[in-house]
Amino acid sequence: MENIAIIGTGLIGRGWAMVFARAGHRVALYDADPKALKTNLAVIRGALKDARAAGIVKEAPERIFRRIRAATSLEDALAGADYAQENISETLAAKKKIFAAMDKAAGPKTILASSTSTIPASAFTMSLAGRGRCLVAHPVNPPHLVPLVELCPAPWTSKQVLARARALHESVGQVPITVKKEIQGFILNRLQAAVLNAAFSLYAEGYASASDIDKTEQARTQPARPWKKAVVARIARERRAQLPADKLAARQAWRDRRLMALVAHKRDAAKKIRP
């Protein structure tokens, strides 16, 4: 049983907490905002109940939830941790600050991973004494329902650390891939960007509404374009007219329940076709 520290309790952080807790690991969950920590613990409890109802987990939700504790500080969360997953603001300054603090507080064998979706690990770990145990572990949102995770080491990340991280993610049911060398946006986001670029192009040139483009999948090779703020703002207004910002949390919960149902269906279908 590994001790896991989750730093940051937003969408990604709480998803990671569920990934590791349902696999039997003890999870220390920390957030600099005590109110956010309390709120997201309640969200996790509800999501685990939904997962049980969908057949995603067989264990009692409360039993899984008891493996997750609220840490009172960063040092408390990292005490005795074998692996730490950071999930705070997506800015270089924030990553540098939190990783400096994590490197100072964590034991020498603790793996320090970031959920960053765009920033290479070398950009925020270069000056750290323990930089060899740092890497990116970029998940899909939400990680407890879509298991792909991109492991991207910095040039100085220990091969043993990368191997340990990959083995851990495989053991908890994730599907890790290794990004062999650093690249902005890693693999997943660069593939998604091609589709998004095509969608913006079709919308900006008046071929279809945002709603209708969402009903299709369009991918074609073309160079990235710097989209004008007016186009982005127009799409944002159209999307918020369909789904107001104050209803996003409810829609996220609905999405997660539907993904749970899909995961359960695919798992059951695979069992039926096995010889």
C-alpha angles and dihedrals in degrees: 000000000000125000109232128196119202114195114197123024106218126116093302098038095053090045090054090048090058093046093057099035094052088051090059102261127133111245128201109198120200136179129171086225109068091196092056090049092053093045094049094047086060090048090051092051091053093045091053090054089051090049091053091048090052092049093245093125127030097194121089110271093228091054090053091045092054089065089065118078132182110244116216095213142003089260091051092051093050097044106117093353119155093191133017127196117198120206109168133125116331097238129112092231092054092047093050092050097047095043091050088053093044093048089052096046103039126084117257094257097048112116111226114208132176128211091210113147098202115014119089115231091238090066094064105024104048096103098040121115089220098041092131091072095052129097144141120265101184114188135193114251114281099025095191091062105029105046104195113119126177114218110201118175127201116240089264099044110125115250088224091055091051091049092049092049092049092048091050094051092047090050093055094050100263123134106230124194124190119231100209096207134012119274130165110264092008117231107305097049093047091054091046090048091061090057093043091049090053091048093051090048093053091046096045092049091052100246097130144350121265089251094054093045088054088060092061140051116229125178127166133152113262137136119268115264128207100238116217117249090237091061092048091047091049092053090047091053091049093049094046090050087059095040118019117218093246090062096051095095092054091048090050090053090048090049091051092051091051091048089050090054091049093049091049091048094050092047092050092045091052090053092053095053097046111110 
